[in-house]
Amino acid sequence: MAEPIPFPRPDEMAARALPANVEAEAAFLGAALIDNRVIEEMVTPLRPDHFFEPAHVRIYDRILQLLDRKAVVTPVTLKPYFEADEALKELGGASYLARLTSDGQGLLAPRELAEQIYDLALLRELVSVGRTLVNDALDTSESVEPLEQVARAEAALYRVAEGASVGSEAQPFRMSSLAAITQIEKALNSGGHISGRTTGLDDLNAKVGGLHDSDLIILAGRPAMGKTSLVTNIAFNCAERYLRDLADGIDPKQSVGAPVAFFSLEMSADQLATRILAEQAEISSERLRMGKISREDFQRISFASQRLSELPLYIDDTPALSIAALRTRARRMKRKHDIGLVVIDYLQLLQGSGRASDNRVNEISEISRGLKTLAKELAVPVIALSQLSRAVESREDKRPQLSDLRESGSIEQDADMVWFIYREEYYHNASKPDEPTETSSSDSVEKYRRWEERHEEVVNKATVIISKQRHGSTGNVYLHFQSEFTKFGNLASDSRGYESYE
C-alpha cells in the first residue's frame, strides 16, 4: 500500500524562504542604469512591485518616473532621491547605486533577467494565494462555505495568471493617469467618437462613447421591445469589427472591436445562431424556422454562415447558472479567448449563492454586485439584460423609468449605465382602429387617418433611453428597427441623432 503524500503544514510553509533572486534584480537594475533602452525594449511587463528587495522596488519606480519625463537615468541622477533612504543605507547608501553598474553583467541578458524577476514575483503571489487557501480551509470557527472559498481561490489564481494580483493594493496616480491617456488617445485615433468597444451603431456610440472597460451596462425593456435583438446585434457588431480590424492589419489592442462571450440563459445556442444568421442574410427568422425559404434564400444563409464561421463570438447556453459559476466561466473565456465584452441574457435568470434564496430582492442585489465585480476583475464591459415590472403597462406613457427595474434598486445602483429599449410602434399597433368601410362614420374615418399618420412616424423606429450614465449625459438615441429580421441599424441621415433631456 502506497504511503500518503506528506503535505507540508502551514507552519512549515511559513518557515520556507519565498522564491526570489535579489542578485538578478541588482543585475537588471545595473543594466537599466547603464543603458536606459533596456527598459524600452523590454518584453516582460515588469512593474516595481515585482521586485522582492524593498530598496529595488523604490529604485525601479524612480527610474520609470524619470524615464517618463524623458530624463537620462544614471546613478548620478538617481543619487539625490536616495541620500536619505534608510533602507538603502543598510545596503551601503547612495554608493550602492554606483555598485549596481560596476560589472555590467546584466547587459548580457536583460530580457532573461526581467523574465526571471517577473516569474518569481508570480510564484510569491501563488504562495500567498496557497497560504490563504489553506488557512481559510482549516478555519472552521465560522460558517463553512466551500463553494464560495473555491470561487475566491479561482478568482485569486486568475489574477495571478494575468499578472495582475501582484501589487494589487493601491497604485500611484501616475499609472492611473497613463491608462486614462491611453483611452483618450484611442478615442482620438478613432475619429473622436469612441474610446471603448463599439456597439456598431453610430448614434449610440456617439452618445455613450462606446462600451467602456469595467462598466456594467443594464439593458432593460418590456417583452417584445427587442432587448435580445439589440444586444445580439451589439455582440455581433463588436466581434465582427474585431475580425475586420485583424484582417486590415490593425493591432488587436488598438481595435474598437473584441471577442465576445454571450451567456444565453433563455435561448439555446442554435436559436441564437439562427437569429444572427437571419439578421445577416436578411431573411425572416420565422420563415427560417418553418422552412418557408427558397433555394436562393438557403444559398444566402450558407454564404452568411461561411462568412461568420471565424467570428470570435462564444455562446454559453448553460441554463440556471449561478453568479459564481458565470464568473468562473467568464474568467476561463478571458484566459482562453481574451474576450473584451461579456453579455448576459438575462439577469433575472441567474441564481445567487443560495444564502439569500428566501429573499429575491437580496438575491438580485448579490447578482448585480457580482456582475459589477466581474466587469472590474476582467476589465471588460458587461451588458446584462433585465426585465421591467408590469407597472409600465398600467401607465398612459409607456416609456420605462429607472423605478421600473424589476425586483431591486441595487441594479440601478451597481450599474454604470442603464439603457431602456422602447418601441412606440408596438403599442401603437395594439391601438389600431378598425379600417373604415363605405358605411363608416366620418369620425371613424378621421380616427383611422390619424392612426395611419402616426404609424408612418413610428414604424421601424426604436428609442434607446439612456437613463443613467456615469461618463456623460442622459438622453434618447433613435435607431432603425427591421422587425422581420430583428435587426437594429442607424437611422437615415435626415432623422439620425439623439435627444438630451438633462
N, C-alpha and C positions, 0 to 999 in steps of 0.2 A: 504494500500500500504506500502510495506516494506521500511524502511529508508535506504538511501545509506550508504555503508560502509565508515566510516571516515578514509581514508588513511592518514597517517602522512605526513606532509610537510617535504621537505628536511631539513629546519632549525630545525624542531622538532627532526628529526632523528639525526642530528649532535649534539644536546644537550644531547642526551642519552649517558650513560656510555657504553663503549664497554664491551662485556662479558669477564670476566677474574676472576681468583681466585688466588690472589697473595699468600694467606696463603697455598694453595695446592702446589704452586710452591716451597715455602720455605720448606714445609714438605718433598716434594720429594727430593729436594737437600740435606736436612739433612740426609735422609735415604741413599742416594748415598754416602755421605761423611762418614757415619758410616760403611756401608758395600758396597764396590765397586761392588760386584757381582749383586747388584740391577740393574745396567745398563746392565751388560752382559746377565742377564736373562729376560730383558725387551722385551715384545712382540710388543708394540706400537712403530712405527718408530719415536721416539721423537728427534727433532733437536733443536739447540739453539734458532732459530728464532720462535719456537713455544711458547716460554716464553713471557709473557707480560711485566714484570718488566725488564728494561734495564740492571740493575745490575745482575739479574738472568740469562739473556742471556749470559753475559760475563763469569759468574761463571761456567755455564754448558758447555760452549765452552772450557774453560780451563780444566775442568775435563776430557772432551773427549780427548783433546790433551795429557794430562798426561797419561791417560789410554792407548792411542796408543803407548806410549813409555814404556809400561809395568811398570809404576811407581805406587806406592801406593798413593792414593789421600786422604788427611785429611785436616782439617782446617789449620794445621801447615804447610803442604807442599804447600798449596794454598796461604798462607799469603804474601810471597814475591811478588807475582804477582798483589796484590790488595792494597798494602800500599799507593800507590799514586793515587788510583782510586777515583776521585772526587764524582762520583755518589754514591759510596758505603759509602763515609763519611756521606752522608745525612741519611743513614740507621744505622750509628753507627760505621763506619770504619771497620778495619780488625776484630774487635771483633764480628762483625755481623756473620762472618763465624763460629765462635765458638757457637754463639747463635742458628744457624741453627741445630746443633746437640744436643742441650740442653735437649730436651724431647724425641726424638726418636719416636714420634708418626707415622711418615711416614713409619716406618718399618712394621707397622701393615697391610698396604695395598698399597705397592708401585706401583703395576700394575694398580690399580684403579686410583691412583693419576696421573700416566702417561697418562692414557686414558682420564681423565678429562682435563688435560692441552692440550692435542692434540685436543680434540673435541672443546674446547673453542677457540683455535687458528683458527680452520676451520670456526667457527662461526664468528670470527672477520674478516676473509677474505671474508666470504659471505656478511657481512655488507658492506665491501669495494666495492665488486662487485655490490651490490644493489645500493649503492650511485652513483657509476659511471654510472650505467644503467639509473637511474632516471635523473641524471644531463644531460646526453647525450640526453635522450629522450625529455627533456624540452627545450634544447638549439636548437632553430630553426634559429639561426643567420647565419649558413652556410647551405650548401646543405644538405637536409634531405635524408638519405639513410637507411630506416628502416630495410631492409633485411640484410644490412651489419652490422647494430647495433645488430640485433638478432644473427647473426653469431659470432660476437665478444663476446656477452654475453654468448652464449653457450660454446664457447671456454674457457672463464674465469670460468664458472661453472664446466666444465670438469676438469680443473686444480685443482679447489677446491676439487672436488670429489676424485681426485687422490692424494690429499695432497701435490701437487707439487707447488701450487701457493704461498704458504706462504714462504716468504723469497726468492722469485724468482729473486731478483736482482743479485748482484754478489756473488759468493761463493768462499771461500778460496781455494788456490791451493791444500791444503791437501785433501779436499773432491774430487776434480777432479783427483788427483793422485791415490787415493784409488780406484776410479772407473776404472782407467786405469789398475791398478794392477789386479783387478778382471777379466778384459778382458784377460790380459796376462796369468793369471792362468788358465782361461778356455781354451785358446789355448794350453797351456802346457798339461792339462789333456786330451785333445782330441788327443794327439799324436804329437803335434807340427805342425798341419796342418790348423786349423780353429779356429778363435776367434769369428765369427759371426754365422748367421744362415746358415745351409748347403744348397747347391744347389743340392746335391745328385750326383754331377758329380765331380769325384776325381780331375781331372786335372784343372777344373775351380776353385774348392775350393783351390787347391794348389797355383794357380796364384793370386787370389784376397783375400784369407784368409776367405772366406765366405762372407755373406751379413751382413754388419755392421749396428748397430742401428744408426738411424738419417741420414742414407745415402739415397740419391736419385740416383737410377741407371736407366739410359736410355738405353733400348734395341731397336736398330733400324735396319731396313733392308728393302729391296725392297719386293714387293709382291712375294709370293711363296718361300721365303727363309726359312720359318719356325719359324717366330717370336712367333706367338701364341703357336705353338707346344713346343718351348723351354721353354717359361715362364709357360706354363701349366705343363710341366714336373718338373720344379723347384718348383712350388707351391705344386704339389703332393708329391714330394720327401721330402720337408720341413715338411708338415703336417703328412706324413706317418712316418717320423723319430721321430716326437714328440709322436705319438701314440705308436710306438715301445719302446721308452725310458720309457714311463709311465708304459707299461706292464713289463718292466725289473726292475721296482722299482727305476728308476733314478729320482732325484729331478727335477721337471719341470724347475727350474731356472738354472740347470746345463745342460739341454738338448740343443743340437745344432739345434733341430727342433723347430717348433712353429705352433700354429693355424694360418691359412692364410685367409685373406679377398681378394676375387677376384672380382674386378669390371669389368664386361664384357659389354662394351658399344656396341660391334659389334656382338657378338654371344649370343644366348639365353642360359639360364642355362641348359636346357635339351640338347642342342647341345654340350655344353662344357662337360657335364656329359657323353654323348655318346663318345666323343673323349677320355676322360680319361679311360672309360671302355674298349674301343678298344685298347688303349695303354697297359693296364694292362693284358687284355686277349690275346693280340697279334693277334687280328682279324682286318682285314681291315675295317676302318670306312665306306668306300664306300660300301662294302658288307653288313655292318650292316644297312645302310640307305635304301638299295634296297631289304633287306630281303633275300639276297642270302647266307644264312648260314645253316649249318647242325644242327641237334639236339645236336650233340656233341659240336659245337660252341656255341649254345644257353646255354648249360649247363655250359660251361666255363665262359660265360658272367654272368650267375646267381651266380656262385661261386665268381667271382670278385666283383659283386655288394654287396654280403653279407659281403665279407672281408672289403670292403670300406665303409660300412654303418655308421661306427663310425668315419670316417675320419673328423678331425677338419678343413674342407675346406668350407668356407662360400661364396657362389656365389651371387652377386647382379647384375642382368642384366637389371636394370633400364636404358632406353635409354636417351640420351641427358641430362646427369647430368651436373649441373654447378659445378665449383670447390668448391664453398661454400657448396653445398648440399653433395658433395662427402666427404668433410672433416667432416661434421656433421654425416653422416652415418658411417664413419670410427671411429669416437670417440665413437659412440654407440656400435660398434662391439668390440672396445678395452675394453670398460667398461663391456660389457656382456660376451664376449668370451675370453678376454685377448689375442687378436691377436698379433702375433710377426712379421708378414710380410704382406704388402699391395701390391697388383698387380693391375695395370690399363691397360686395353686393349681397346682402345689405346688413347694416349694423345690428338690427333687432334680431337677426337670426344667429348671431354669435352667442356663446354661453360664457358666463363668468366662471369663477373658480369653484363655485358651489357653496361657498360660505354665505353668500347673500341671495341664495335662490329663493328664500322666503319673502324677499322684498325686491320686486322687479326694478324699482327706481334705483336702489343701491347697486343692483347688478349692472344696469345700464351705465351708471356712473363709473363703475370699475372698468367696464369695457371701453368707454370713451377715454378714460385716463390711460388705459393700456395702449390704445391706438396712438395717442399723442406721444407716449413714451417710445413706441415703435418708430414713429417718424423721426424723433430726435436720435434714437440709438443708431438707426441705419442711415441717418442724414439724407432721407429721401422724402418727397411729398407723399402723403397718404390721402386718398379720396375714399370716403366712406359714404355710402348711400344710407338714407334714413327715411323712415315713414313719418307722415304727419297725422295728427289727430283728426277726427271727423268734425271737429269744430269748424273747419274751413267750409264744409258743405252747408252748415246752418247759417252762414253769413251771406248777405246780399253780395258783398265784394268777396270774390273767391280767391283773391291774391293772398298767398300764405304770409305769415308773420313769424318772428322768432318764437313767440309764445305757443305756436302750433307744433313745435318739435315734440314728438311723442315721448312720453314716459320720464323725461328727465331734463332739468335745466342745466345739468352738468355738460350735456352735449354742446350747448351754446358756449358755456364757459371754457371748455377744453379746446374748442375749435379755433383755428387762426382765421378761417374764412367759412362763412355759411352762405351757400347758394340755394335758392329755390327755383325750381323749374315750373313755369306756369304757361299754359296754352289756353287762351281765351276761346279759341276755335272749338275746343272740346265742350265747354259749357254753352257756347253759342249754338252749336249743332243740337244740343239737348233741348233748346227752347225753340226749335224750328216750328213755325205755324204750318197749318195745312195749306197746300198750294191752292190758290184761288181757282174757281171754275167760273163758267159763264153766269151762274146764278149767285155768285158770291157778292156780298155787300161791298160797298166802296171802302168801308173800314177794314175789312179783311184783306182787300187788295193792297191798301196802303200799308197795313201791318206787315204783309209779306214783302212788299217792296223795300221797306226799311230794314227788314231782316236780311234781305239779299245784299243791300248796300253795305251793311256791317260785315256780312260774310266775306265780301270781297276784300275788306280791310284786314280781316284777321286770319283768313285761310293760309295755311302753310307758314304760319309765323309762330314763334315761341319767344318767351321772355325768360332770361336768366336774371333773377333778382339777387343782387349781391347785398345781403342784409348785414353782413359783418365782414370786415377786412382789416386786419391789424396793420397792413402795409400801405393802405391808401383809403380812398373814399368809397362809400357805398353807392349803389345806383342800379340801373337796369341795362341789360345788354340784350339786344334783339337779334334773333337768329332765324334762319330759314329752316323749315322742317318738312321733309317729304315723308308723310305718314306711311305711304305704301312701302317705302324702303326702310323706314325707321332711321332716317339719315338726317343729321343736322349739318348745316353749312352756313356760309356767310350770306347775308342779305345782299341784294343788288346794290350797287354803289349809291343810287339815289335815296336809299332808305336805310343805309348802314349807320352804325354809330351806337352810342349808348347815352342814357339819360341819367344824370346825377340827381339824387334827392337829398343830398346833405347840404 
